[in-house]
Amino acid sequence: ETFVDVARGASARGGGGGWRSRWISESGIVDLSLLVGPRPHDALRQMTALTGRQALPPRFALGYHQCRWNYKDEADVFAVDAKFEEHNFPYDVLWLDIEHTDGKRYFTWDKPLFPAPAAMQDKLAERGRKMVTIVDPHIKRDPGYHVHSEASREGLYVRNKDGGEFDGWCWPGSSSYLDFTDARVRSWWSDRFLLENYEGSTLSLFTWNDMNEPSVFNGPEVSMPKDALSLTDVEHREWHNLYGFYHQMATAEGL
């Protein structure tokens, strides 16, 4: 990542009061594209020509979304939905945070609290409403958790500088992090959203990606060490700002 400090005023060497900038690149390489404008919308057009144009969002995404931490069970979901009906307050999407899962294992449900997730989604869909569940990039290190065991077996995790699977601390506790810079990993992740892989999901279920800075509670700067390695032996310092982008790309392809 590259840090740019832009300031106006006298320089440390006693120069004039014009604009000046200071560039610091984590990897020592400055990869720069200049957008010459001259008008703001010209610069935006030039930027999106490089990065890609934004896709139109689905219509429901532009409506009101109801979210809080945390709706505790299916009865709570239906009670909130009923109150919106009672007060004739329109909404389009209801979100579930991490507590809906089985012990913070993504792509799962807490069965005692959400025993019939597909039927719950279908009930909301009767009024044209959608549901969103959170799915983060850190995977709980539990050998009995099918997502972790498969990712570990297939060698899909970011590695520490010594070559072993990187183990960091996030919401589930001890966690490993998928290497989304790798196309094979992104394809595997996209397949997790197939109806046959995501038990209890329906076509009206959508996804909330979070914590993909990537967040590591016990790491330096609350992230991975800069010398953590991708599957192609590239250090984290080189792809830190790409991690969330690729995580969301893989999720979007899965939906």
Backbone hydrogen bonds in HBPLUS format (Angstrom, degrees):
<---DONOR---> <-ACCEPTOR-->    atom                        ^
c    i                          cat <-CA-CA->   ^        H-A-AA   ^      H-
h    n   atom  resd res      DA  || num        DHA   H-A  angle D-A-AA Bond
n    s   type  num  typ     dist DA aas  dist angle  dist       angle   num
A0026-GLU N   A0001-GLU O   2.81 MM  25  5.47 174.1  1.82 169.2 167.8     1
A0003-PHE N   A0024-ILE O   2.74 MM  21  5.15 168.1  1.75 158.2 157.3     2
A0024-ILE N   A0003-PHE O   2.90 MM  21  5.15 159.5  1.94 155.0 159.8     3
A0005-ASP N   A0022-ARG O   2.89 MM  17  5.07 165.4  1.91 150.3 155.2     4
A0022-ARG N   A0005-ASP O   2.82 MM  17  5.07 142.6  1.96 138.1 150.2     5
A0007-ALA N   A0020-ARG O   2.95 MM  13  5.56 168.3  1.96 161.4 165.2     6
A0020-ARG N   A0007-ALA O   2.85 MM  13  5.56 154.4  1.92 167.2 169.6     7
A0009-GLY N   A0018-GLY O   3.26 MM   9  5.73 164.1  2.29 142.0 142.3     8
A0014-GLY N   A0011-SER O   2.97 MM   3  5.30 160.0  2.01 114.5 116.8     9
A0028-GLY N   A0025-SER O   3.03 MM   3  5.00 148.7  2.13 101.6 111.5    10
A0042-ASP N   A0039-ARG O   2.94 MM   3  5.14 128.7  2.21 104.0 118.7    11
A0043-ALA N   A0039-ARG O   3.04 MM   4  6.43 155.6  2.10 156.8 164.0    12
A0044-LEU N   A0040-PRO O   2.97 MM   4  6.29 152.7  2.04 148.7 156.6    13
A0045-ARG N   A0041-HIS O   3.04 MM   4  6.13 156.4  2.10 136.1 142.1    14
A0046-GLN N   A0042-ASP O   2.92 MM   4  6.19 156.9  1.97 149.5 156.0    15
A0047-MET N   A0043-ALA O   2.88 MM   4  6.08 153.2  1.95 145.3 152.7    16
A0048-THR N   A0044-LEU O   2.97 MM   4  6.19 167.9  1.99 154.5 156.9    17
A0049-ALA N   A0045-ARG O   3.03 MM   4  6.15 133.3  2.25 137.4 149.6    18
A0050-LEU N   A0047-MET O   2.97 MM   3  5.28 136.0  2.17 102.8 114.9    19
A0051-THR N   A0047-MET O   2.93 MM   4  6.24 158.8  1.97 150.6 157.3    20
A0052-GLY N   A0048-THR O   2.75 MM   4  4.86 145.0  1.87 125.9 133.5    21
A0061-ALA N   A0058-PRO O   2.98 MM   3  5.53 139.1  2.15 114.2 125.3    22
A0062-LEU N   A0059-ARG O   3.09 MM   3  5.72 161.3  2.12 118.1 123.6    23
A0063-GLY N   A0060-PHE O   3.06 MM   3  5.45 164.6  2.09 113.5 118.3    24
A0092-ASP N   A0064-TYR O   2.88 MM  28  5.62 174.8  1.88 154.9 156.7    25
A0066-GLN N   A0093-VAL O   2.79 MM  27  6.13 172.2  1.80 163.6 164.2    26
A0095-TRP N   A0066-GLN O   2.92 MM  29  6.22 162.4  1.95 165.5 166.8    27
A0077-VAL N   A0073-ASP O   3.10 MM   4  6.49 155.2  2.16 149.6 156.5    28
A0074-GLU N   A0113-LEU O   3.15 MM  39  6.48 155.5  2.21 165.8 158.3    29
A0078-PHE N   A0074-GLU O   2.95 MM   4  6.26 165.1  1.97 157.3 160.0    30
A0079-ALA N   A0075-ALA O   2.91 MM   4  6.06 147.4  2.02 142.6 152.1    31
A0080-VAL N   A0076-ASP O   3.02 MM   4  6.26 159.8  2.06 151.4 155.5    32
A0081-ASP N   A0077-VAL O   2.99 MM   4  6.23 165.4  2.02 151.8 156.3    33
A0082-ALA N   A0078-PHE O   2.88 MM   4  6.00 154.5  1.95 142.2 149.2    34
A0083-LYS N   A0079-ALA O   3.04 MM   4  6.27 148.5  2.14 143.5 151.4    35
A0084-PHE N   A0080-VAL O   3.14 MM   4  6.50 153.2  2.22 150.9 157.3    36
A0085-GLU N   A0081-ASP O   3.21 MM   4  6.56 152.6  2.29 143.8 151.1    37
A0086-GLU N   A0082-ALA O   2.80 MM   4  6.08 158.6  1.85 149.6 156.1    38
A0087-HIS N   A0083-LYS O   3.01 MM   4  6.16 156.8  2.06 148.7 153.0    39
A0089-PHE N   A0084-PHE O   2.91 MM   5  5.07 163.5  1.93 152.4 155.0    40
A0088-ASN N   A0085-GLU O   3.06 MM   3  4.91 157.9  2.11 101.4 108.0    41
A0130-LYS N   A0092-ASP O   2.91 MM  38  6.32 162.7  1.94 156.8 159.6    42
A0094-LEU N   A0130-LYS O   3.09 MM  36  6.51 155.7  2.15 143.3 147.8    43
A0132-VAL N   A0094-LEU O   2.99 MM  38  6.25 151.4  2.07 142.8 145.6    44
A0096-LEU N   A0132-VAL O   2.75 MM  36  6.12 151.0  1.83 158.6 168.2    45
A0100-HIS N   A0097-ASP O   3.25 MM   3  6.38 170.2  2.26 132.6 134.0    46
A0101-THR N   A0098-ILE O   3.11 MM   3  5.91 170.8  2.11 125.6 128.5    47
A0110-ASP N   A0100-HIS O   2.76 MM  10  5.69 148.9  1.85 149.3 143.2    48
A0113-LEU N   A0110-ASP O   2.99 MM   3  5.56 129.3  2.26 115.1 128.1    49
A0114-PHE N   A0110-ASP O   2.69 MM   4  5.65 155.8  1.75 161.0 167.2    50
A0120-MET N   A0116-ALA O   3.00 MM   4  6.24 151.9  2.09 151.8 160.7    51
A0121-GLN N   A0117-PRO O   2.98 MM   4  6.25 159.5  2.02 149.6 153.8    52
A0122-ASP N   A0118-ALA O   2.92 MM   4  6.18 157.3  1.97 148.3 155.2    53
A0123-LYS N   A0119-ALA O   2.92 MM   4  6.12 147.9  2.03 143.5 151.6    54
A0124-LEU N   A0120-MET O   3.18 MM   4  6.55 157.4  2.23 149.0 153.7    55
A0125-ALA N   A0121-GLN O   2.88 MM   4  6.09 152.9  1.95 147.6 156.3    56
A0126-GLU N   A0122-ASP O   3.10 MM   4  6.33 125.0  2.42 139.2 151.0    57
A0126-GLU N   A0123-LYS O   3.31 MM   3  5.38 145.0  2.44  97.0 106.4    58
A0127-ARG N   A0124-LEU O   3.16 MM   3  5.94 156.1  2.22 118.3 123.4    59
A0129-ARG N   A0124-LEU O   3.14 MM   5  5.18 153.2  2.21 132.2 127.3    60
A0128-GLY N   A0125-ALA O   2.84 MM   3  4.59 162.2  1.87 106.5 108.8    61
A0131-MET N   A0204-SER O   3.10 MM  73  6.41 165.6  2.12 162.1 163.9    62
A0206-PHE N   A0131-MET O   2.75 MM  75  6.12 159.0  1.79 153.5 161.0    63
A0133-THR N   A0206-PHE O   3.03 MM  73  6.52 154.6  2.10 150.9 149.8    64
A0208-TRP N   A0133-THR O   2.92 MM  75  5.87 150.7  2.01 143.4 142.7    65
A0135-VAL N   A0208-TRP O   2.88 MM  73  6.04 159.6  1.92 157.3 157.5    66
A0139-ILE N   A0176-SER O   2.76 MM  37  5.29 168.9  1.77 160.1 164.1    67
A0176-SER N   A0139-ILE O   2.94 MM  37  5.29 155.8  2.00 144.1 148.6    68
A0142-ASP N   A0140-LYS O   2.94 MM   2  5.70 121.9  2.29 111.2  94.8    69
A0141-ARG N   A0174-SER O   2.95 MM  33  5.74 173.8  1.95 146.6 145.1    70
A0145-TYR N   A0142-ASP O   2.88 MM   3  5.34 167.8  1.90 123.9 127.1    71
A0149-SER N   A0145-TYR O   2.97 MM   4  6.17 173.6  1.98 165.3 167.2    72
A0150-GLU N   A0146-HIS O   3.09 MM   4  6.05 159.8  2.13 142.1 147.1    73
A0151-ALA N   A0147-VAL O   3.04 MM   4  6.13 162.2  2.08 145.3 150.9    74
A0152-SER N   A0148-HIS O   2.87 MM   4  5.99 163.1  1.89 159.1 163.3    75
A0153-ARG N   A0149-SER O   3.00 MM   4  6.05 158.1  2.05 138.8 145.4    76
A0154-GLU N   A0150-GLU O   2.91 MM   4  6.04 154.1  1.98 150.2 156.6    77
A0156-LEU N   A0151-ALA O   3.02 MM   5  5.25 164.6  2.05 152.9 155.7    78
A0155-GLY N   A0152-SER O   3.18 MM   3  5.10 150.3  2.27  97.5 106.5    79
A0179-ASP N   A0156-LEU O   2.99 MM  23  6.14 164.7  2.01 166.1 162.2    80
A0158-VAL N   A0177-TYR O   2.76 MM  19  5.73 168.9  1.78 178.6 174.7    81
A0166-PHE N   A0158-VAL O   2.96 MM   8  5.82 174.7  1.96 139.6 139.7    82
A0159-ARG N   A0229-LEU O   2.92 MM  70  5.05 165.8  1.94 154.8 155.3    83
A0229-LEU N   A0159-ARG O   2.68 MM  70  5.05 164.3  1.70 152.3 156.3    84
A0160-ASN N   A0164-GLY O   2.74 MM   4  5.59 156.3  1.80 158.5 166.9    85
A0163-GLY N   A0160-ASN O   2.88 MM   3  5.39 166.3  1.90 120.8 125.2    86
A0168-GLY N   A0175-SER O   2.85 MM   7  5.30 157.3  1.90 157.4 159.7    87
A0175-SER N   A0168-GLY O   2.71 MM   7  5.30 153.9  1.77 163.6 171.5    88
A0217-PHE N   A0169-TRP O   2.68 MM  48  5.36 141.5  1.83 176.0 169.0    89
A0170-CYS N   A0173-GLY O   3.09 MM   3  5.24 163.1  2.12 137.0 138.3    90
A0173-GLY N   A0170-CYS O   2.74 MM   3  5.24 160.3  1.78 128.7 135.7    91
A0182-ASP N   A0179-ASP O   3.18 MM   3  5.95 167.6  2.20 120.0 123.7    92
A0185-VAL N   A0182-ASP O   3.10 MM   3  5.36 122.5  2.44 103.3 116.8    93
A0186-ARG N   A0182-ASP O   3.07 MM   4  6.43 159.3  2.11 153.5 159.8    94
A0187-SER N   A0183-ALA O   2.98 MM   4  6.18 157.3  2.04 147.8 153.3    95
A0188-TRP N   A0184-ARG O   3.06 MM   4  6.26 157.7  2.11 141.8 147.9    96
A0189-TRP N   A0185-VAL O   2.85 MM   4  6.09 160.6  1.89 153.9 159.1    97
A0190-SER N   A0186-ARG O   2.93 MM   4  6.13 160.6  1.96 149.0 154.0    98
A0191-ASP N   A0187-SER O   3.20 MM   4  6.46 150.0  2.29 144.1 151.1    99
A0192-ARG N   A0189-TRP O   2.92 MM   3  5.27 147.0  2.03 107.8 118.0   100
A0193-PHE N   A0190-SER O   3.18 MM   3  5.86 160.9  2.22 116.1 121.3   101
A0194-LEU N   A0191-ASP O   3.18 MM   3  5.42 167.2  2.20 109.3 113.2   102
A0197-ASN N   A0194-LEU O   2.85 MM   3  5.21 143.9  1.98 110.1 121.5   103
A0198-TYR N   A0194-LEU O   2.86 MM   4  6.03 161.6  1.89 168.8 175.2   104
A0201-SER N   A0198-TYR O   3.09 MM   3  5.72 144.2  2.23 145.3 143.1   105
A0205-LEU N   A0202-THR O   3.18 MM   3  5.47 160.3  2.22 114.8 115.1   106
A0215-SER N   A0211-MET O   3.18 MM   4  5.22 170.5  2.19 125.7 124.3   107
A0216-VAL N   A0222-VAL O   3.13 MM   6  5.03 166.2  2.15 103.7 107.3   108
A0219-GLY N   A0216-VAL O   3.04 MM   3  5.17 165.8  2.06 117.1 117.8   109
A0222-VAL N   A0219-GLY O   3.06 MM   3  4.84 139.4  2.23 130.2 121.2   110
A0223-SER N   A0220-PRO O   3.10 MM   3  5.73 142.1  2.25 115.4 122.7   111
A0228-ALA N   A0225-PRO O   3.10 MM   3  5.53 166.8  2.12 119.1 119.3   112
A0237-ARG N   A0226-LYS O   3.12 MM  11  4.72 149.1  2.22 138.9 129.7   113
A0236-HIS N   A0228-ALA O   2.73 MM   8  5.24 136.1  1.92 150.6 158.6   114
A0230-SER N   A0234-VAL O   2.91 MM   4  5.23 152.6  1.99 138.5 147.4   115
A0233-ASP N   A0230-SER O   3.03 MM   3  5.08 154.8  2.10 113.8 112.6   116
A0238-GLU N   A0235-GLU O   2.91 MM   3  5.72 158.0  1.96 123.5 129.7   117
A0239-TRP N   A0236-HIS O   3.03 MM   3  5.37 137.4  2.21 108.7 119.9   118
A0240-HIS N   A0236-HIS O   2.94 MM   4  5.57 114.5  2.38 164.3 171.7   119
A0242-LEU N   A0239-TRP O   2.98 MM   3  5.08 148.6  2.08 105.5 115.5   120
A0243-TYR N   A0239-TRP O   3.19 MM   4  6.29 127.7  2.47 154.0 166.1   121
A0243-TYR N   A0240-HIS O   3.40 MM   3  5.61 151.6  2.49 102.9 110.2   122
A0246-TYR N   A0242-LEU O   2.96 MM   4  6.19 166.3  1.98 163.3 165.2   123
A0247-HIS N   A0243-TYR O   2.94 MM   4  6.16 152.4  2.02 149.5 158.2   124
A0248-GLN N   A0244-GLY O   3.00 MM   4  6.18 165.8  2.02 151.6 154.1   125
A0249-MET N   A0245-PHE O   2.92 MM   4  6.14 148.0  2.03 143.1 153.2   126
A0250-ALA N   A0246-TYR O   2.98 MM   4  6.12 163.6  2.01 147.0 150.0   127
A0251-THR N   A0247-HIS O   3.10 MM   4  6.37 153.6  2.17 144.2 151.7   128
A0252-ALA N   A0248-GLN O   2.89 MM   4  6.05 167.0  1.90 150.8 154.1   129
A0253-GLU N   A0249-MET O   3.00 MM   4  6.25 156.2  2.06 149.7 156.0   130
A0254-GLY N   A0250-ALA O   3.11 MM   4  6.30 137.1  2.30 135.0 146.2   131
A0254-GLY N   A0251-THR O   2.94 MM   3  5.01 124.7  2.25  96.7 112.1   132
A0255-LEU N   A0251-THR O   3.08 MM   4  6.42 131.1  2.33 146.0 159.4   133
A0255-LEU N   A0252-ALA O   3.22 MM   3  5.22 136.6  2.42  95.1 106.6   134
